C-alpha cells in the first residue's frame, strides 16, 4: 500500500463532499444510508417520482391504512 490510512484520511478531510463523491454512480452514493436517510431533502412529489400506477396505488393504500385509528387497522 502506497498510502497509509492516516494520509488518506488527511487527503479526504480537505475535500468538499461533492469532491469526495465524484466518480461514484448514484447507487454507490447511497450505500450505507437507511431508506429514510436517502429521502432527506426530497419534496413529497420527488419521493414518488418514477413510480408506476400500480406502485402509486399501493402507496395510496398504505397511506390510507396509516391514517386509520390504530384500533381499526387491519393487521
C-alpha positions in Angstrom: 0.0 0.0 0.0 1.5 3.3 -1.1 -0.6 5.4 1.2 -1.2 4.9 4.9 -4.7 5.1 6.3 -3.8 8.4 8.1 -2.6 10.1 4.9 -5.8 9.0 3.0 -7.9 10.5 5.9 -5.8 13.7 5.7 -6.4 14.0 2.0 -10.1 13.3 2.3 -10.5 15.8 5.1 -9.6 18.7 2.7 -12.2 17.7 0.1 -15.7 19.0 -0.2 -18.5 16.3 0.0 -19.2 16.7 -3.8 -15.5 16.1 -4.5 -15.4 13.0 -2.3 -18.4 11.6 -4.2 -17.1 12.4 -7.7 -16.9 9.4 -9.9 -19.4 7.3 -8.0 -22.6 6.2 -9.6 -25.9 7.0 -7.8 -26.2 3.5 -6.3 -22.7 3.7 -4.8 -23.5 7.1 -3.2 -26.4 5.5 -1.3 -24.5 2.6 0.1 -24.8 2.7 3.9 -27.7 5.0 4.1 -31.0 4.0 5.6 -34.1 4.4 3.4 -35.3 7.4 5.4 -31.8 9.0 5.1 -32.0 8.6 1.3 -35.1 10.7 1.2 -33.9 13.7 3.3 -34.4 16.9 1.5 -36.8 15.5 -1.1 -40.2 17.0 -1.6 -43.2 14.5 -1.5 -43.6 14.7 -5.3 -39.9 13.9 -5.8 -40.2 10.9 -3.4 -42.9 9.4 -5.6 -41.3 10.3 -9.0 -40.8 7.3 -11.2 -43.4 5.0 -9.5 -45.8 3.2 -11.9 -49.6 3.4 -11.4 -49.7 0.1 -9.5 -46.9 1.3 -7.1 -48.8 4.6 -6.6 -52.0 2.7 -5.7 -50.0 0.6 -3.3 -48.6 3.7 -1.7 -52.0 5.3 -1.5 -53.5 2.2 0.2 -50.6 2.2 2.7 -51.2 5.9 3.5 -54.9 5.4 4.0 -54.1 2.5 6.3 -51.7 4.7 8.4 -54.4 7.4 8.7 -56.9 5.0 10.3 -57.2 4.9 14.1 -54.9 2.1 15.4 -57.8 0.1 16.8 -59.5 -0.1 13.4 -56.5 -1.0 11.3 -56.3 -4.4 9.6 -53.3 -6.4 10.6 
